[in-house]
């Protein structure tokens, strides 16, 4: 069974925080790390999982 994007977002607090931050508009990796006070090692897996579940039409 596939997980919906909304389910995926709420399975992880970090993913939820990233999505809420990106709701304000595009951000660079450094902006995300600074805003969420995280490092690349902890946030990149969350971004990759979310990106895999995002329809191609919304990717930049």
Buried (B, 14 or more C-beta within 10 A) or exposed (E): EEEEBEEBBEEBEBBBBBBEBBEEEEBEEEEBBEEBEBEEEEBBEBBEBBEEBEEEEEEE
